[in-house]
Amino acid sequence: MKTVLSGSYAEVIIDTEGPVRIIGESINPTRRKKLISTLQAGSFDYVLQLAASQIASGAEILDVNVGYPGVDDVKLLPETVMALQDKFDIPLCLDSPNPRAIEAALRAAKGKCIINSVNGEERSLRAILPIAREFGSAVIALVMDDEGITHDPEKRLAIAEKIVGRAIKEGIREEDVIIDPLAMAVSADQDACLVTLKTISLVRQKLGLNITMGASNISFGLPNREALNAAFTTLAIYNGLTCPIANPEHITTSLLATDLVLGRDPWAIRFVEYYQNTLKSL
């Protein structure tokens, strides 16, 4: 299954049978208050620095989130999109819980974006799917619904099937629905990672769709987060993960190594090229 995205001209293909594509996570104010303060001051220098660093480290799609208390994201999200796409030809993943901000950003964006996200709640389905259809966007589907987050992989699969069915009925192509199986903190639940891995496997087997997740969510509250994230993401890729949302500076080497050992990097070309380019930048 192939999900085709684009910037102004450049295309990125997320393929269930192809190499892993990284969605860069760093344009997010959760741990970067400087991001909001600079954007509110009308400066896009810092967001452009974050984008350049992620692209250089292996991101092929950028998640863009400017949500923060007191921020007018209906105004700021499209402004940030325009600033990014004036500088970089790369597909964007528009990340906001506000449908009005998503719609405004899509009107400003070039190419084909991802909406992050819709879930199985009726309110979310009614708000987001018509926007995805109108703009021809792909959409990330979170496997939660009006009853909250289930810890049963089979129920998570059922929610994914429900969202896909509604999306198709809305006129959205099946391949443009990317499933997020919900990666939860293993520090709070020792079975959290196993539930997510089983969900990924079920989605791959039953739906054959592309799969994303917040790759760093599982390590929240624990030391040596990078090692935990890399180990879990490798297992997730083996089970069917195709486009994690992650910090490429921390995880690209592990993902390229995983692609190589899974036979997705003929003659180790991508792995060696990345290593050589990294040496040159030192």
N, C-alpha and C positions, 0 to 999 in steps of 0.2 A: 504494500500500500504506500502510495507516494503523496505527500502533502507539499505542494509547490508554493513557495513564498517569494516575494520580490521587494527590492528597494526601488530606486528610480529606474535602474536598468538591470542590475545584477539579480540573478535567481539563486535561491537556496532550496534544494530538494531534501526533505526529510523522508527517509525511505526505511521501511521496516526490514528490508534486506540489505541496507547500505550502512555506511559509517555513521557513527554518532555525531549529532550536531549539537553544539553547545549554545544555549540561550544565556547570554551574560546577565548576571543578577545585580550588578553593582550600582545601577542607577536606581537607587531606592533609599529614601531618607531614614529608614528604620535605624541604621547605625551610622548615618552620615548627616548630622544636622547641618553641616557646612553646605550640603547640596541645596537644602531649602533656603538657607539664608542667602546664598549667592543667587539663586533663581529669583527669589523675591526682590532682590536688589537689582534685578534686570541683567545680571551677568550670566552668560552661558559657558564661561571659560572652564569652570570646574566640571560641569557635566560633559563637555567635550573631551576633557582630560580623561575622565572615567571611561568614556566610550573608546577613545584611542587606545588606552591601556588594555581594555578587554579584547578589542579586535586584534591587537598585536599578540595577545596571549592565546588566541584561538577561538574566540566567540564569533559565530557566524550570524547570529540574531541577537538583538539587544532588547531585554526587558526594560520598559520605561515606566517608572512609578514615581509620581511627585506628591502622593497623598500624605498629608500631615495636617494636624489640627490647625484651623485658621487659614489654610491654603485654599484659594479659589482654583480648584483643579480643572474646572471647565475652561478657564482662561489659560492656566499654566501648562497643562498637558499638551494642547496643540502647539503652543509656543515652543515647548521643548522639542517636540517632534520635528517642527520646521527647522530649528537650529541644528539638530542632529543630522537630518537628511540633506541640509545644505552643505554639510561637511563630509558626510560618509554615505556611500551607496550600500546600504545594508537593510534587510528587513527588520521590522520592529514588532515587539510584543507589547501591546498597550495594556497596562496593568492598573486597574482602578475598580473599586466597587461601585463607582458612580456611572450609570449608563449615559448620562448627559456628557460627562467628560470623555468617555469612550467615543461617543458619536462625534463630538467636536474634534477630537484628535484624528479620527478616521477621515473627516472632511479635509483636514489639513495634510494628511499623510500621502506620500507617493507610494505606488506599488501595492502589494498585497500583504497585509499585516495579520497578526494573531491577536485575538481578544483574550485577555486573561482577567476574568474567566466567567463561565456560566456554571451553575450547579443544578441539581435535581429539584430544588425548591420551585414551586410554581411561579412565584414572583420573579425569580431569576430567569426562568425560561421565557416568560412573557416579555421581560425587559430586554434581554440580550439577543435572543435568536433573531428577531426581526432586524436588528441592527447588523448582525453578521450577514444576513441575507442581502440587505440593501447594499452593503459595501463589498460583498464578495469576499469577506474575511474568513480566515480559519478561526477556530475557537477552541480554547482549552476547557474541558469538561471535568469539573471536580466531582468525585463520587460521594457526594453528601446530598441530603434532601431535607424535606420538612421535618423529618424525625431526627436530624442531626447527623453525626458521624457514627457509622456502624463499624464494629471490629470484626465483622464476618466477611471474608473475601467474596463469598457467593453473593451476599447482599450488595456489596460494592459493585460487583459485576452487573447486577440487576439494575442498579442506578445508572451505570454507564450505558447499558442497553436502552434504558428509558430516554436518556438525553439524546442518544444517537437517533432513536426513532422519532423523537420530536423535532430534531434538527432536520432530518430528511423530509419530514412532513412540512416543515417550514420552507423547504426549497434549498437547503444547504447540502452540499455534496458530502457524502459519507467520509471521504478521505480528508475533508477539512475539519473534522472533529478529532482533536488530540486529547487523549484521556489522561487525567491526573489521578493516580490511584491513592493519593494522600500519604505522604511520608510523615510519620509522627515521631516524636522524641522517644528514643529507646530508654532514656533515663527515667521517664514516667511510666513506661510499660515495656517490660522485657520482651514481649511478643510483638511489639509494634512493627519492627522491621520484617518479621516473618509474615505478618498479615499483608503488608505492602507488597512483598515479593510474590506471595501467592496471588494477590490481586493482579499484579503485572502479568504473571503467567496465564491467568484465566482470560484477561483481556486479549493477550496475544493469541491464545488458542481459539477463543470464541468469536472475537471481533476482528482481529487482524489489523488493528489500527495503530497509528503512532502513539507513543506514550511519553509523557513528560512528568516531572516532579521537582519540587524544591529539594535539591540534593543535599543541602546542609541542614535540613530540618531535623533529621534523626539524631544529630549530635548535640542538640541544645542542652546546655547545662553541664557538659562533660569536658574534661581536658583533652588535649591532642585531637581537636575536632577534625583536622585535615585528614589524619590517618583513618578515622572512623568513616568520614564521608567517602574517601576513596575506596575503602573496602566494601561498603554498602553499594556504592554506585556500580562497582565492577559486577557484583552479584545481580544488581538490577538490570544491567545491560545484558547479561547472560540470559535473563528471563524475558527480556523484550523491551526494555527502556531504549528510546531512540533519540530523545532530545531533552536532556536534563537542564533545569535552570540552576546555574551554578556560577561560581567565580572561576573563570578560566585560568587565572594566575595560580590557583591552587590545585586544579584538577585535570588540566589538559593532558599532561604527561601520562597520568593513569588511564585516561580514556583512550588515548592513542595506543597505549600498550595493550589495553583490553581488545580494541579493534584488531590489533595485529595478531594476538593469540587466537582470536576467533575467526581468523582467515578473511578479514575484511580489509586488509591492507597488503595487496599483492607486492611481493618483493620488499616489504617494509619501507616503501617509498615515503609515505606520510610521516611515519615515526622518525626516520632518519632525517628528513628535511626539517622537521620541527626541531630536532636536537641540534642540527647544524645552525639553524637560524637563532636558536637560543644562545649558542656559544658566541655567535657574531655580535649579539647585543650586549654581551658582558664586558 
